[in-house]
Amino acid sequence: MPNEPEESSFKQKVRAVAYPCVERAGLIWAYLGPRETPPPLPDLEPTLLADSSIQIYQRECNWMQALEGDIDTCHTVFLHLGSVSADEAPPGTWARHALADRAPRYQVSDMDFGVMYGAYRPAEADTNYWRIANFLFPFYAMVPTGVLGLEIRVRAWVPMDDEHTLAITVSRGSQGTRKAGRQVVNPPRTLPNTTDWYGRFRCVANAANDYQIDRQAQKSISYTGIDAIFLQDQAVTESMGPIYDRTNERLGSSDAMVIRTRKRLIDAAKALRDSDKVPPGVDDPGVYAVRSGGAVIPRDADWIEATRELRRAGVAHPGLSRDVLGGMPAV
């Protein structure tokens, strides 16, 4: 404080606010809470690996609105694969199962980390094809795509404010160009970062340019005309408005996971407010050591028990292969 006299005591009265930080997986984790000693970081598997990759994109809507898209499985076969018919997927693949039955049935279960759901549809013989995904307190999601036991990924929907969110995806390996039937699907391109608060991790395709929809492709090979899976989700969630008016909702059976997740969050917030109860997962990092993805299990099996080992983080499954997916993304 060069403008204060040397004998001034003003410097004893003013402090800069500082937060304890930890670096992990190329990210800075800051603790903004009241404890003198921060709680442990969650044991999210991809954040514990040396070869993890990070993708960050900004979304112009409320964080919960964005997260709900990750825990909604049935939109996949409409929004992402709406132009692909079942007979375009190889017989016996999970893509064929998904496209042949676009209205799966649901099971939802509360877990120590948050909520897990399984969406199932008939597969071969006496088996069902399950897509299992997780919501993990306070804002993490593990999507149901891929093969359960092989997929190591998590996405954090970090609120910048009420109407802007950062989608931070941490996964093993990298995401490149993939083919969905006749359509090539690319990762989003981003604009150069600026010094503005909202000037980071912005997609080139956005609401201002109609997400660069290719109308010709939309007529022939693409349901949306938008060539990135993430951008297809972005177009839908942002077009709902920055904060969707949920009083107009009519939730159906396919919204079971959304309903349960909202309830878990509201209950945890009320318990913290009313009785100072610590939210789930804060002091138990091991509950985050889980995976998500698809699996085929016997039709009469208990889906939670039958997939328990596949859902455990840190377990190798050399007998599994992604060939069962049928070569299509979002499956």
JOBELHU-V941897 format. One record per run of one state. SS is the DSSP state (helix for helix, strand for strand, loop for the rest). FROM is the first residue (numbers start at 1). TO is the last residue. If there is no record, write none. Layout:
BEGIN
ss:SS from:FROM to:TO
ss:SS from:FROM to:TO
END
This chain:
BEGIN
ss:loop from:1 to:9
ss:helix from:10 to:12
ss:loop from:13 to:20
ss:strand from:21 to:24
ss:loop from:25 to:26
ss:strand from:27 to:30
ss:loop from:31 to:44
ss:helix from:45 to:48
ss:loop from:49 to:51
ss:strand from:52 to:59
ss:loop from:60 to:62
ss:helix from:63 to:70
ss:loop from:71 to:75
ss:helix from:76 to:80
ss:loop from:81 to:85
ss:helix from:86 to:88
ss:loop from:89 to:93
ss:helix from:94 to:100
ss:loop from:101 to:104
ss:strand from:105 to:110
ss:loop from:111 to:113
ss:strand from:114 to:122
ss:loop from:123 to:126
ss:strand from:127 to:136
ss:loop from:137 to:139
ss:strand from:140 to:142
ss:loop from:143 to:146
ss:strand from:147 to:147
ss:loop from:148 to:152
ss:strand from:153 to:161
ss:loop from:162 to:163
ss:strand from:164 to:172
ss:loop from:173 to:177
ss:strand from:178 to:180
ss:loop from:181 to:182
ss:strand from:183 to:185
ss:loop from:186 to:189
ss:strand from:190 to:190
ss:loop from:191 to:202
ss:strand from:203 to:203
ss:loop from:204 to:206
ss:helix from:207 to:212
ss:loop from:213 to:214
ss:helix from:215 to:220
ss:loop from:221 to:228
ss:helix from:229 to:239
ss:loop from:240 to:245
ss:helix from:246 to:248
ss:loop from:249 to:252
ss:helix from:253 to:275
ss:loop from:276 to:284
ss:helix from:285 to:288
ss:loop from:289 to:289
ss:strand from:290 to:290
ss:loop from:291 to:292
ss:strand from:293 to:298
ss:loop from:299 to:302
ss:helix from:303 to:306
ss:loop from:307 to:307
ss:helix from:308 to:311
ss:strand from:312 to:312
ss:loop from:313 to:321
ss:helix from:322 to:325
ss:loop from:326 to:331
END
